[in-house]
Amino acid sequence: MILVVISVTVKGQGEAKSILDKMSETYKAMPGYEIAFVQRVISESEVIERLSGSAAVAKEKFVLKFQDQHIYCNGPVLWTYLVETQELTISNFEPEEGAINPAKIYDIYKEGFNFEYKRLDEVNGEPVHVIELLSTDEDAPYPKILMYVGQKDSYLKAWDLVDYDDVISAFEVSSFKPNQTYNEKFFEFDEKANPVQHKEDLRNE
C-alpha cells in the first residue's frame, strides 16, 4: 500500500514538472506578451470582490495596470503611479522572495514549492491541467497556488492564490496576445504624458 502511494505521488510530481517546464519554456521563447485578466476574491465560496487589470511583459520588464495603480518596471527601476491622486513613487526593483512577479509567474514553481498534478479541467471550454503548488516557506504570502495550464498551448489560463484563511484570489486571463514586441521606453513611466502632483524618489535611500 505504501509503495503504491509513493509511486502515485512520484508520478504526479513528474507529470506536473513536465507540464510546468513546458509552460515556462513557452513563455520564455516569446519576445513579450500582453494579457488582460479578471480577479475574483472568494471567501467561503462567495465572490466578495471582482476586479480587473492588464499586464504587458517582456523578459524581466513589465507594465501592470490594476484598478487605480499603474506599475512600470524596466528591470532595475520600479515606478508606482496612483492615477486618482497623481502620486508617483520611484524605487529600485527588489522583488521580495515568494512575491508574485508578473514577469516571473511562469517560473514561480522552480523555487520554494512542492507541486503535484491534480486533474484535467476546463477554463472557458478549453482543457487545462490543474497543478497544485504548496509553499515550503511557512512565511510565504500564499501557502497554496493552483495553476491552470492549457493542454493544447501550454499557456497559463488562470491561477488561484490561496491565503492562510482559505480566501482565494482567483485570476482568469480574459485575453492574451503572444509574441509582442515593445520598445525600451514602453516600460518606463513617462512624466510628460501623465500628470504628477507628488513624486517621491527612494532610489538613493
C-alpha positions as semicolon CSV with decimal commas, in nm:
position;residue;x (nm);y (nm);z (nm)
1;M;0,000;0,000;0,000
2;I;0,277;0,243;0,097
3;L;0,472;0,163;-0,221
4;V;0,163;0,227;-0,433
5;V;0,106;0,567;-0,266
6;I;0,469;0,665;-0,318
7;S;0,455;0,555;-0,682
8;V;0,139;0,760;-0,749
9;T;0,287;1,065;-0,574
10;V;0,612;1,050;-0,773
11;K;0,416;1,009;-1,098
12;G;0,202;1,311;-1,006
13;Q;0,510;1,523;-0,934
14;G;0,685;1,412;-1,253
15;E;0,382;1,486;-1,470
16;A;0,335;1,824;-1,303
17;K;0,700;1,919;-1,356
18;S;0,684;1,825;-1,723
19;I;0,376;2,045;-1,776
20;L;0,520;2,338;-1,579
21;D;0,857;2,316;-1,757
22;K;0,684;2,327;-2,096
23;M;0,478;2,628;-1,984
24;S;0,794;2,808;-1,871
25;E;0,975;2,734;-2,198
26;T;0,674;2,856;-2,399
27;Y;0,671;3,198;-2,230
28;K;1,049;3,237;-2,232
29;A;1,055;3,180;-2,608
30;M;0,836;3,487;-2,663
31;P;0,984;3,837;-2,702
32;G;0,688;3,958;-2,498
33;Y;0,317;3,914;-2,437
34;E;0,012;4,104;-2,319
35;I;-0,277;3,984;-2,105
36;A;-0,600;4,119;-1,964
37;F;-0,734;3,946;-1,655
38;V;-1,020;3,936;-1,410
39;Q;-0,967;3,879;-1,039
40;R;-1,235;3,739;-0,812
41;V;-1,183;3,738;-0,436
42;I;-1,366;3,435;-0,295
43;S;-1,439;3,369;0,072
44;E;-1,646;3,072;0,189
45;S;-1,747;3,001;-0,173
46;E;-1,884;3,355;-0,215
47;V;-1,739;3,616;-0,451
48;I;-1,686;3,923;-0,232
49;E;-1,498;4,137;-0,484
50;R;-1,442;4,145;-0,859
51;L;-1,154;4,341;-1,012
52;S;-0,981;4,365;-1,349
53;G;-0,643;4,461;-1,486
54;S;-0,386;4,411;-1,760
55;A;-0,015;4,343;-1,795
56;A;0,248;4,365;-2,067
57;V;0,566;4,162;-2,015
58;A;0,898;4,134;-2,198
59;K;1,153;3,914;-2,019
60;E;1,222;4,088;-1,683
61;K;1,035;4,408;-1,779
62;F;0,664;4,465;-1,721
63;V;0,379;4,714;-1,703
64;L;0,095;4,622;-1,468
65;K;-0,228;4,823;-1,462
66;F;-0,462;4,720;-1,184
67;Q;-0,751;4,938;-1,074
68;D;-0,609;5,281;-0,977
69;Q;-0,247;5,166;-0,970
70;H;-0,010;5,154;-1,267
71;I;0,330;4,989;-1,214
72;Y;0,618;5,018;-1,460
73;C;0,940;4,818;-1,434
74;N;1,230;4,831;-1,679
75;G;1,433;4,581;-1,479
76;P;1,634;4,786;-1,227
77;V;1,378;5,064;-1,165
78;L;1,017;5,047;-1,047
79;W;0,764;5,328;-1,094
80;T;0,435;5,310;-0,899
81;Y;0,172;5,560;-1,009
82;L;-0,163;5,622;-0,840
83;V;-0,390;5,754;-1,112
84;E;-0,657;5,921;-0,897
85;T;-0,420;6,111;-0,666
86;Q;-0,146;6,151;-0,932
87;E;0,122;6,029;-0,692
88;L;0,442;5,873;-0,824
89;T;0,692;5,664;-0,628
90;I;1,024;5,560;-0,785
91;S;1,235;5,286;-0,630
92;N;1,492;5,021;-0,708
93;F;1,320;4,699;-0,808
94;E;1,395;4,443;-0,538
95;P;1,134;4,168;-0,564
96;E;1,058;4,000;-0,235
97;E;1,117;3,628;-0,215
98;G;0,788;3,447;-0,264
99;A;0,614;3,754;-0,404
100;I;0,409;3,725;-0,723
101;N;0,608;3,892;-1,000
102;P;0,412;3,926;-1,328
103;A;0,734;3,880;-1,525
104;K;0,820;3,556;-1,345
105;I;0,488;3,390;-1,265
106;Y;0,562;3,112;-1,514
107;D;0,881;3,031;-1,317
108;I;0,743;3,062;-0,963
109;Y;0,725;2,686;-0,918
110;K;1,102;2,643;-0,953
111;E;1,191;2,755;-0,602
112;G;1,014;2,731;-0,267
113;F;0,732;2,499;-0,375
114;N;0,637;2,135;-0,392
115;F;0,391;2,063;-0,669
116;E;0,153;1,790;-0,779
117;Y;-0,073;1,717;-1,074
118;K;-0,436;1,730;-0,958
119;R;-0,670;1,680;-1,253
120;L;-0,775;1,772;-1,605
121;D;-1,035;2,051;-1,601
122;E;-1,172;2,329;-1,823
123;V;-1,138;2,709;-1,833
124;N;-1,378;2,879;-2,075
125;G;-1,432;2,550;-2,254
126;E;-1,060;2,482;-2,301
127;P;-0,898;2,174;-2,141
128;V;-0,641;2,264;-1,875
129;H;-0,405;2,077;-1,648
130;V;-0,455;2,175;-1,283
131;I;-0,128;2,184;-1,088
132;E;-0,118;2,246;-0,712
133;L;0,184;2,429;-0,568
134;L;0,241;2,408;-0,192
135;S;0,490;2,653;-0,042
136;T;0,780;2,518;0,160
137;D;0,816;2,856;0,335
138;E;0,589;2,899;0,636
139;D;0,614;3,278;0,596
140;A;0,513;3,282;0,228
141;P;0,223;3,519;0,149
142;Y;0,029;3,232;-0,010
143;P;0,076;2,875;0,114
144;K;-0,105;2,729;-0,188
145;I;-0,130;2,821;-0,555
146;L;-0,333;2,642;-0,821
147;M;-0,219;2,685;-1,181
148;Y;-0,443;2,607;-1,480
149;V;-0,221;2,534;-1,780
150;G;-0,366;2,491;-2,129
151;Q;-0,344;2,134;-2,251
152;K;-0,305;2,238;-2,615
153;D;-0,086;2,551;-2,600
154;S;0,080;2,543;-2,252
155;Y;-0,046;2,896;-2,180
156;L;-0,139;2,986;-1,824
157;K;-0,517;3,030;-1,842
158;A;-0,584;3,103;-1,474
159;W;-0,429;3,083;-1,129
160;D;-0,565;3,082;-0,774
161;L;-0,375;3,229;-0,479
162;V;-0,499;3,076;-0,154
163;D;-0,413;3,250;0,174
164;Y;-0,397;3,110;0,528
165;D;-0,767;3,178;0,586
166;D;-0,860;2,991;0,266
167;V;-0,956;3,318;0,097
168;I;-0,894;3,272;-0,275
169;S;-0,773;3,538;-0,518
170;A;-0,879;3,376;-0,845
171;F;-0,724;3,525;-1,158
172;E;-0,851;3,435;-1,504
173;V;-0,697;3,552;-1,832
174;S;-0,968;3,723;-2,038
175;S;-0,746;3,797;-2,339
176;F;-0,393;3,702;-2,438
177;K;-0,164;3,837;-2,710
178;P;0,153;3,629;-2,751
179;N;0,478;3,724;-2,924
180;Q;0,452;4,100;-2,875
181;T;0,745;4,340;-2,916
182;Y;0,793;4,667;-2,726
183;N;1,045;4,947;-2,734
184;E;1,257;5,012;-2,425
185;K;1,066;5,327;-2,325
186;F;0,739;5,133;-2,304
187;F;0,840;5,000;-1,962
188;E;0,941;5,339;-1,821
189;F;0,694;5,585;-1,669
190;D;0,650;5,897;-1,884
191;E;0,610;6,201;-1,660
192;K;0,533;6,423;-1,960
193;A;0,235;6,209;-2,059
194;N;0,099;6,158;-1,706
195;P;0,024;6,440;-1,459
196;V;0,219;6,409;-1,134
197;Q;0,116;6,610;-0,830
198;H;0,355;6,445;-0,585
199;K;0,675;6,247;-0,654
200;E;0,893;6,051;-0,416
201;D;1,223;5,904;-0,533
202;L;1,350;5,634;-0,296
203;R;1,639;5,508;-0,507
204;N;1,908;5,687;-0,306
205;E;1,775;5,591;0,035
